[in-house]
C-alpha cells in the first residue's frame, strides 16, 4: 500500500501573513488558519464548539499571492502536506513544529 501525506483545511485567517525574503530571491509566507467544529451536547442539549489552529507555510509564487491577498479574518481553502521541522529559538533552545506546507490556496 502506498503512503499519502495530504491535508485539506478550510477556515479563517487568525492574523495577517508574514513574509520572509531570502538572498536567492525566494520567499516564504506563514499564517495561521482556524477551523471550528460545532456540536450539540447530548446530555445538556447545549451547543459546544472547539477551535483548532493550523500553521500554514507557502513558498515562492504562492507566498507572494498569500502575502498580497490574504488578510486577518478572511476565509481560505488550503491543500498541502504536513511537514515537521526543527529550529532554534532566540534563547538557543531547540524547538520542533509541525505545519502544513501549502501546494494550493484559494480565497473564499
C-alpha positions as CSV (number, residue, x, y, z in Angstrom):
1,X,0.0,0.0,0.0
2,X,1.3,3.4,-0.9
3,X,1.8,6.3,1.5
4,X,-0.2,9.6,1.4
5,X,0.6,12.8,3.1
6,X,-2.3,15.2,2.1
7,X,-4.1,17.8,4.2
8,X,-7.1,19.9,3.3
9,X,-8.1,22.8,5.5
10,X,-10.8,25.5,5.0
11,X,-11.0,28.2,7.7
12,X,-10.4,31.8,8.8
13,X,-7.1,33.6,9.0
14,X,-6.1,34.4,12.5
15,X,-3.6,37.2,11.6
16,X,-2.1,38.8,8.5
17,X,0.5,36.7,6.8
18,X,4.2,37.2,7.5
19,X,6.7,37.0,4.6
20,X,10.5,36.4,4.7
21,X,12.6,37.2,1.7
22,X,15.8,35.2,1.0
23,X,19.0,36.5,-0.7
24,X,18.5,33.9,-3.6
25,X,15.2,35.6,-4.5
26,X,12.9,33.1,-2.9
27,X,10.4,33.8,-0.2
28,X,8.3,32.0,2.5
29,X,5.0,33.3,3.8
30,X,3.4,31.9,7.0
31,X,0.0,32.4,8.5
32,X,-2.5,30.6,10.8
33,X,-5.9,29.3,9.9
34,X,-8.6,28.5,12.5
35,X,-11.1,25.7,11.9
36,X,-14.1,25.5,14.3
37,X,-16.3,22.4,14.9
38,X,-19.8,22.8,16.4
39,X,-21.9,20.1,18.0
40,X,-24.8,19.7,20.4
41,X,-24.1,18.1,23.8
42,X,-26.3,15.0,24.1
43,X,-26.8,15.3,27.9
44,X,-27.4,19.0,28.3
45,X,-28.5,20.0,24.8
46,X,-26.0,22.9,25.0
47,X,-24.3,24.0,21.8
48,X,-20.5,23.3,22.0
49,X,-17.6,24.4,19.9
50,X,-13.9,23.6,19.5
51,X,-11.4,25.6,17.5
52,X,-8.2,24.2,16.1
53,X,-5.3,26.3,14.8
54,X,-3.2,25.3,11.8
55,X,0.1,26.9,10.9
56,X,0.5,27.2,7.1
57,X,3.7,27.8,5.2
58,X,3.9,28.7,1.4
59,X,6.9,29.5,-0.7
60,X,7.9,31.4,-3.8
61,X,5.0,32.4,-6.1
62,X,2.3,31.1,-3.8
63,X,3.9,33.0,-0.9
64,X,3.7,36.3,-3.0
65,X,0.0,35.7,-3.6
66,X,-0.7,34.8,0.0
67,X,1.0,38.0,1.3
68,X,-0.7,40.2,-1.2
69,X,-4.3,38.9,-0.9
70,X,-4.8,37.2,2.4
71,X,-5.9,39.3,5.4
72,X,-6.9,38.6,9.0
73,X,-10.5,37.3,9.2
74,X,-10.5,36.2,5.6
75,X,-11.7,32.8,4.6
76,X,-9.3,30.5,2.7
77,X,-9.1,26.9,1.3
78,X,-5.7,25.2,1.6
79,X,-4.4,21.9,0.2
80,X,-0.9,20.7,1.1
81,X,1.1,18.2,3.1
82,X,2.3,18.0,6.7
83,X,5.9,18.9,7.5
84,X,7.8,18.8,10.8
85,X,10.9,20.8,11.2
86,X,13.4,21.7,14.0
87,X,14.7,25.2,14.7
88,X,16.5,27.1,17.5
89,X,14.6,29.9,19.2
90,X,16.2,33.2,20.3
91,X,17.4,31.6,23.6
92,X,19.1,28.8,21.7
93,X,16.6,26.1,22.7
94,X,15.8,23.5,20.0
95,X,12.1,23.5,19.1
96,X,10.0,21.3,16.8
97,X,7.0,22.5,14.8
98,X,4.5,20.8,12.5
99,X,2.9,22.9,9.8
100,X,1.0,22.5,6.6
101,X,3.1,23.2,3.5
102,X,0.5,24.6,1.1
103,X,0.5,23.5,-2.6
104,X,-2.8,25.1,-3.4
105,X,-4.6,28.1,-2.0
106,X,-8.0,29.6,-2.8
107,X,-9.5,32.7,-1.3
108,X,-13.2,32.3,-0.4
